[in-house]
Amino acid sequence: MNSPYNSVRVWDLPTRIFHWALVVCVVGAYVTIKLGGLWMDWHTRFGLTALGLIIFRLTWGIVGSHYARFTQFVRGPQKLIDYLRGRYNSVAGHNPLGALSVIALLLFIGFQAVSGLFANDDIFTAGPLAYIDSQWSSRLTYLHKLNEWVLLGIVGLHIVAIVWYQFIKRKNIISPMIHGDVIVAPTHQVVSAQDNWKVRLKALLLAVAIAALVWWISNLAPTDNVSSFM
């Protein structure tokens, strides 16, 4: 028996890999900073990877597939108001409220990763750019620690939203970020995102270039410095 619904590709493979890799980095960076000590080496690795991931997503939001682009899901205040009042039907991709969540996460995780380049604990760990200016390092270290609480709040709200969609609105938004597809009624005209080898090759080349950039940044510190991120 044929299903009355259609499966449409929304999230390309690079976007999905980015999403889950960032989850691992954020959780890993938080756990390792709390463990401290020798775990700071892993804190560094998670932070460096998160920095590269944020740069990748910002770039992919310009050159990526349809639903990954900021022009597709970043809407004005009126669209957000319409959505909150139930007058905006978002079938595929980020809805206006989800778009705000994405932007907030990118901005604050990005700030955490960048500020970590300058952060230090005055004892054992310092970011690769902490040696440039001690006053800037102190200021950004303070903001780095303060931003941790902001991130906890944003991530907490993000999780609450996922649970609300999953169990209250009965809309599964986790599975599509795993396999890439959403199920829609044939009455909805939904664009299918490109997710072919050309898209994936472009993402791979971009990722390699960004990895090289992050590696270069991580090696700017004097050899006796140990980097710290997030």
Legacy VTK file of the C-alpha trace (Angstrom):
# vtk DataFile Version 3.0
C-alpha trace
ASCII
DATASET POLYDATA
POINTS 230 float
0.000 0.000 0.000
1.445 3.360 -1.033
1.877 6.011 1.657
-0.146 9.231 1.164
2.915 11.158 2.333
6.166 12.019 0.581
9.698 11.856 1.923
11.666 15.021 1.153
15.381 15.630 1.773
15.797 18.708 3.956
19.127 18.408 5.767
22.171 17.586 3.665
24.862 15.310 5.082
27.346 18.138 5.867
24.705 19.973 7.918
23.833 16.820 9.829
27.480 16.017 10.563
28.018 19.598 11.714
25.039 19.429 14.061
26.007 16.233 15.879
29.722 17.058 15.905
28.902 20.374 17.610
26.782 18.557 20.198
29.753 16.291 20.994
32.121 19.270 21.218
29.887 21.336 23.510
29.233 18.423 25.863
32.871 17.326 25.756
34.205 20.839 26.401
31.850 21.328 29.352
32.661 17.988 30.948
36.420 18.356 30.526
36.538 21.914 31.919
34.778 20.634 35.033
37.217 17.729 35.348
40.203 20.049 34.884
43.785 18.857 35.237
45.075 16.768 32.375
41.588 16.775 30.850
42.340 20.331 29.694
44.130 18.824 26.698
40.806 17.375 25.579
39.093 20.641 26.456
41.466 22.256 23.990
40.686 19.740 21.270
36.932 20.101 21.708
37.254 23.892 21.656
39.374 23.922 18.526
36.958 21.606 16.779
33.992 23.744 17.847
35.724 26.819 16.463
36.207 25.093 13.114
32.607 23.858 13.119
31.226 27.344 13.733
33.323 28.786 10.912
32.110 25.951 8.680
28.433 26.522 9.522
28.657 30.275 8.979
30.193 29.646 5.576
27.800 26.806 4.764
24.944 29.135 5.612
25.980 31.103 2.529
27.141 28.431 0.066
25.361 25.318 1.342
22.176 23.621 0.154
18.721 25.223 0.256
17.661 24.692 3.880
21.148 25.272 5.283
21.270 28.832 3.940
20.489 31.713 6.267
18.443 33.391 3.546
16.029 30.465 3.695
15.234 30.433 7.410
16.211 33.797 8.911
13.012 35.834 8.845
11.912 39.264 10.039
9.929 40.063 13.216
6.575 39.845 11.428
7.152 36.213 10.413
8.047 35.393 14.020
4.857 37.068 15.272
2.806 35.219 12.655
4.359 31.918 13.716
3.679 32.535 17.410
0.062 33.366 16.554
-0.302 30.215 14.481
-0.527 32.027 11.153
2.758 30.732 9.732
2.948 27.098 8.714
6.535 25.855 8.642
6.617 22.482 6.875
10.345 21.945 6.308
13.510 23.549 7.618
13.770 25.872 10.597
10.666 27.781 11.629
11.099 31.486 12.601
11.472 30.638 16.297
13.909 27.818 15.579
15.909 30.211 13.417
16.440 32.478 16.430
17.677 29.476 18.399
20.153 28.565 15.661
21.507 32.121 15.423
21.832 32.383 19.210
23.713 29.089 19.445
26.074 30.020 16.616
26.791 33.427 18.112
27.356 32.366 21.702
29.206 29.134 20.976
31.255 31.085 18.447
32.074 33.730 21.043
32.996 31.029 23.544
35.379 29.401 21.090
36.963 32.691 19.975
37.322 34.068 23.515
38.963 30.780 24.474
41.799 31.675 22.117
42.685 34.517 24.486
41.684 32.919 27.815
44.044 31.798 30.577
43.831 30.549 34.144
47.109 32.152 35.300
48.362 28.716 36.362
48.509 25.987 33.762
46.437 26.756 30.698
46.428 29.597 28.174
44.933 30.057 24.737
47.234 30.434 21.719
46.508 34.175 21.544
46.562 34.881 25.291
50.159 36.101 25.121
49.327 38.997 22.757
47.918 41.314 25.450
47.518 40.439 29.134
44.677 42.948 29.697
42.676 41.641 26.769
43.367 38.131 27.972
42.009 38.941 31.437
38.875 40.596 30.043
38.121 37.781 27.627
38.828 35.153 30.289
36.173 36.799 32.473
33.688 36.924 29.581
34.588 33.366 28.632
33.592 32.142 32.089
30.489 34.343 32.198
29.330 33.163 28.777
29.324 29.584 30.056
26.161 30.400 32.032
24.560 32.028 28.996
25.306 28.914 26.953
23.821 26.659 29.613
20.617 28.700 29.455
20.428 28.679 25.653
21.191 24.966 25.402
18.614 24.276 28.114
15.943 26.207 26.203
16.942 24.364 23.027
16.418 21.002 24.735
13.076 22.117 26.203
11.943 23.186 22.722
12.898 19.800 21.267
10.961 17.981 24.006
7.961 20.270 23.485
7.886 19.622 19.741
8.416 15.899 20.247
5.774 15.230 22.892
3.342 18.168 22.809
3.162 19.091 19.129
3.921 15.503 18.064
6.454 16.715 15.521
9.654 14.721 15.270
12.543 17.123 14.655
15.313 14.801 15.819
15.013 12.033 13.222
15.303 14.387 10.218
18.618 15.632 11.612
19.789 12.005 11.599
18.615 10.720 8.215
17.966 14.070 6.545
14.353 13.598 5.414
10.968 14.912 6.512
7.579 13.397 5.730
5.109 15.832 4.173
1.645 15.621 2.690
1.489 15.743 -1.124
-0.559 18.942 -0.833
2.530 20.760 0.429
4.911 22.000 -2.220
8.286 21.454 -0.553
11.654 21.989 -2.208
14.066 19.087 -1.857
17.583 20.039 -0.793
20.501 18.910 -2.916
22.599 16.294 -1.152
24.621 14.735 -3.940
28.337 14.046 -4.228
29.016 17.564 -5.537
27.508 19.120 -2.419
29.415 16.754 -0.176
32.700 17.294 -2.013
32.284 21.061 -1.704
31.675 20.649 2.031
34.705 18.374 2.380
37.019 20.856 0.641
35.646 23.654 2.806
36.165 21.573 5.954
39.765 20.784 5.015
40.512 24.483 4.429
38.960 25.455 7.764
40.820 22.653 9.571
44.078 24.022 8.176
43.147 27.519 9.384
42.299 26.317 12.900
45.489 24.262 13.041
47.482 27.371 12.085
45.767 29.431 14.806
46.422 26.739 17.403
50.137 26.910 16.630
50.485 30.675 17.062
51.196 30.332 20.783
54.778 30.091 22.044
55.821 26.465 22.494
55.538 26.681 26.291
51.856 27.716 26.179
48.985 25.279 26.441
45.764 26.257 24.694
42.400 26.502 26.393
38.986 26.786 24.836
35.373 26.971 25.860
LINES 1 231
230 0 1 2 3 4 5 6 7 8 9 10 11 12 13 14 15 16 17 18 19 20 21 22 23 24 25 26 27 28 29 30 31 32 33 34 35 36 37 38 39 40 41 42 43 44 45 46 47 48 49 50 51 52 53 54 55 56 57 58 59 60 61 62 63 64 65 66 67 68 69 70 71 72 73 74 75 76 77 78 79 80 81 82 83 84 85 86 87 88 89 90 91 92 93 94 95 96 97 98 99 100 101 102 103 104 105 106 107 108 109 110 111 112 113 114 115 116 117 118 119 120 121 122 123 124 125 126 127 128 129 130 131 132 133 134 135 136 137 138 139 140 141 142 143 144 145 146 147 148 149 150 151 152 153 154 155 156 157 158 159 160 161 162 163 164 165 166 167 168 169 170 171 172 173 174 175 176 177 178 179 180 181 182 183 184 185 186 187 188 189 190 191 192 193 194 195 196 197 198 199 200 201 202 203 204 205 206 207 208 209 210 211 212 213 214 215 216 217 218 219 220 221 222 223 224 225 226 227 228 229
